[in-house]
Amino acid sequence: MHWGGAVLISPERQYIPMTARLCFDCTNNIAEYEACVMGIRATIDFKVKSLKIYGDSALVIHQIREEWETRDYKLIPYEKIGHKKKDDICRKSLILFHC
């Protein structure tokens, strides 16, 4: 069992934490993707105009930025969702950071 989470921070410094329990067996990379996609979906729901994503998984950040290719077949669906969601907000300012 894994947990994933994201925190949205508004320009006014309002913090909106989100967590989700993943009720299936998965790798840490899948849990990282789930958290990233959850945060991106929330920004779409909140109609965010500018977005900076900070993540500690170099793999997820570089794959969503399309700088690294995905070789693990289990991650390909997540990468596609990440790209789709990224494209959904492309007209907005989007910056992804590995930290």
N, C-alpha and C positions, 0 to 999 in steps of 0.2 A: 504494500500500500504506500502510495506517495502523496505528497501534498504539493500544490503549486500556488504561487501567489504573485500578485502585482500590486503596485501602489501608483495611483494617478495623483499627480500634484498639479494643482491649478496655478495660474500666474499669481493668484492672491495667496498662495501657499496653503490652500485647503488640501488636506490629505484624504484620499479615498482608497483605503486598503481593500483588496479582494483576495480571497483564498478559495481553493477548491480541493476537495479530496478526490484523488483519482482511484476509482474502484476497480482497477485492473492492474495486473502486473506489468511493469514497464521499466525501461532504462531511465537513468538520470537525464539523458538527452531528450527523451520523449517528455518527461516532466517539465524540462526547461522550455520546450516548444509549447506545451500546453499553457504554461504560465504566460509566455510571450503573446500567444494568439489570444488568450483571454483578455490581456491588457489592451491589445489592438482592437478587439471587438468592442470593448467598453468605450474606447475613444471614438469609435464610429457612432455608437449609441448616444454619446454625449456631444456629438457634432464638433469635435475638437478641430481647430483650424491649424494648429502647429503642434508638432509632436517630437519629443526627444525620447528615445528608448535607451535605457541603460541596462545592460545585462552582464552577468558574470560568466556566461557560456560563450566562449569565442566561437565555437562550432555553430551555434544557433545564429548569432549575430552575423557572422560571415556568410552563412548559407542564405539567410533572408536578404542580405545585401547583394546576393548573387556573385560573391567573390570566390566562394568555394563551392565545388560540386558535392552533391549528396551521393554517397556510395552505399550507405546502409539502407536496404530496401524498406525497413521499418520506419525510417524518417522521411521517405519521399512524400507520403501524403501530408505530413506536417509542413514540409518545405513548400509544397504547392499551396496549402492554406495560407502560410505566411506570405508567399508572393501575392496571392489574390488579395489578402487583406492590405498588404502594402500598396498594391495597385489601387485599391479602393480609396486610399487616402493620399495618393500621389499628388493630387492637385493641392494638397496641403504641404506644409513644410515638414519633412520627415528626416530625422537624423538618428542613426543607430550607433551606439557606443558600446564597446567592450570595456568593462572596468574590473 
